[in-house]
Amino acid sequence: MATPEELAAAAAAERKAIGDKFIKEACGRFGISPEFVHSARYDEATEEAVILTKGGTRVRYAKGDKVEKLDEIAITGINPKNAKKKVIAGAAK
């Protein structure tokens, strides 16, 4: 027979697994790769995921929400057009 501590730990692990799965689903909907997630959490009370990207964009996702994919700057924080610019001053990187 399981002790109350073991039951509580199992319930916490199950809730964490549900939250991780939901966060992964939200990242897929917004087009966010896992390496660009700064932080993420799942709120059980509102049943929504809150994700902060490396680009500084905070998004919320609840089951069934219609979302638009984020642009590259919002996800990575790097403007892909700047990589094509010629260095005017200073050393080229």
C-alpha positions in Angstrom: 0.0 0.0 0.0 1.3 3.4 -0.9 2.0 6.1 1.7 0.3 9.5 1.5 3.7 11.0 0.5 4.0 8.6 -2.4 0.5 9.3 -3.6 1.1 13.1 -3.4 4.3 12.7 -5.4 2.6 10.6 -8.0 -0.2 13.1 -8.4 2.3 16.0 -8.7 4.2 14.0 -11.4 1.0 13.4 -13.3 0.0 17.1 -13.1 3.6 18.1 -14.3 3.3 15.6 -17.3 -0.1 17.1 -18.3 1.4 20.7 -18.1 4.5 19.7 -20.1 2.3 18.1 -22.8 0.1 21.2 -23.0 3.1 23.6 -23.2 4.5 21.5 -26.0 1.2 21.7 -27.8 1.1 25.5 -27.4 4.7 25.8 -28.7 3.7 23.8 -31.8 0.7 26.0 -32.4 2.7 29.3 -32.2 5.7 27.8 -34.1 8.1 28.2 -31.2 11.1 25.8 -31.2 12.0 24.5 -27.7 15.5 26.2 -27.8 13.8 29.6 -28.0 11.6 29.2 -24.9 12.9 31.3 -22.1 10.3 30.1 -19.6 6.9 28.4 -19.6 4.3 27.3 -17.1 0.9 25.7 -17.0 -1.8 27.3 -14.8 -4.2 24.6 -13.6 -6.8 27.1 -12.4 -7.3 28.7 -15.8 -6.1 25.7 -17.8 -3.8 27.8 -20.0 -0.1 27.8 -20.8 2.0 30.9 -20.5 5.2 31.0 -22.6 7.9 33.6 -22.7 10.2 33.4 -25.7 13.9 34.5 -26.1 12.6 37.4 -28.2 10.7 38.7 -25.2 7.2 37.8 -26.4 4.7 36.4 -23.8 1.9 34.3 -25.2 -1.0 32.6 -23.5 -2.7 29.5 -24.9 -5.9 27.8 -23.7 -7.3 24.7 -25.3 -9.2 25.5 -28.5 -7.8 29.0 -28.9 -7.1 30.1 -32.5 -3.6 31.4 -32.7 -1.4 32.9 -35.4 2.2 31.8 -35.7 4.8 34.3 -34.3 7.3 35.9 -36.6 11.0 35.1 -36.3 11.9 38.3 -34.4 9.2 37.6 -31.7 10.6 34.1 -31.2 14.4 34.5 -31.4 14.9 38.2 -30.7 17.1 38.4 -33.8 16.1 40.3 -37.0 17.0 38.0 -39.9 17.3 41.1 -42.2 20.2 42.5 -40.1 22.3 39.5 -40.9 22.4 40.6 -44.6 23.6 44.1 -43.8 27.2 45.1 -44.4 29.1 46.2 -41.3 29.8 49.9 -41.6 31.9 50.5 -38.5 33.8 48.3 -36.2 35.1 44.8 -36.9 33.1 42.3 -38.9 31.9 39.4 -36.8 
